[in-house]
């Protein structure tokens, strides 16, 4: 079986030494319009289907990484030292093990996010993408972004899509080692598009996406329908993006999210990320749409909803959803960590 280490060693230069005192990077969070749900290879985070996302502009993670003269890696998240007995710490350290030039190399990783961590807002995606970009900056790896996307996938599947702004597609690939399963940016530009974040619950979710995905793949009687569902959704999404047909885009994204949650509902045990306010928001979206407003939602592995709408309707959206946080995915975004945060 191909391991993560095999893949990383195939990608990284044989000798890799820091070229500067620290590496820094920003990576945006991303929201899938056609979802990644299910792995064909758990070790390598290889997906069952392709997926397509939109990045969230300047919402994401800034990371600074440097070598440390210490016994163990230190991870600081939003100004707090992460305890070494947490899942979060272990997940990052396991990833760092893959790229340590020598077994004695110790890292300091400082990350700041401006999105809630582990609340279905793709914090692991921007976290691992930011970490990979910061490491690439530190070591000046001679790698293309597509190759860094493969490295990010080793940390978290959806992280491979967080290396770019705008619309991004993660191609499923077919090779056993996953070297053809990476993301790349799509040419579509849609400055009028807006994402509205509706936070229901900022606390950490009870079940990780990986666990939920695996349970769905193994137990949902409907999982066999998923690859075809996504393949059609991808075709329709591309057509909607090419013709800037917002009603089609929204309809296919909302249907795809609901189909993913239907898979979870049909798993054993059933997985339900929605909470009562989630359903209330859905009803409000449907009522607004019945009255002619072009608004749709998508939902990930958490109770929060993300609205899709156009800038011309923003005043109405804010009137209907007073608490919405509006994101303009195509507005100019700062490119370096220092632009956003003082790390
Ligand atoms: C996505 N999600 O396409 C889907 C839709 C959540 C719902 O990718 O196990 O943290 O690290 O590969 O990427 C969240 O799962 O899972 C996710 P791993 P990940 O955005």
Boltz pocket constraint, residues with backbone or C-beta under 6 A from the ligand:
constraints:
  - pocket:
      binder: B
      contacts: [[A, 30], [A, 31], [A, 32], [A, 34], [A, 35], [A, 36], [A, 37], [A, 45], [A, 51], [A, 124], [A, 125], [A, 153], [A, 155], [A, 156], [A, 157], [A, 158], [A, 159], [A, 209], [A, 210], [A, 299], [A, 300], [A, 301]]
      max_distance: 6.0
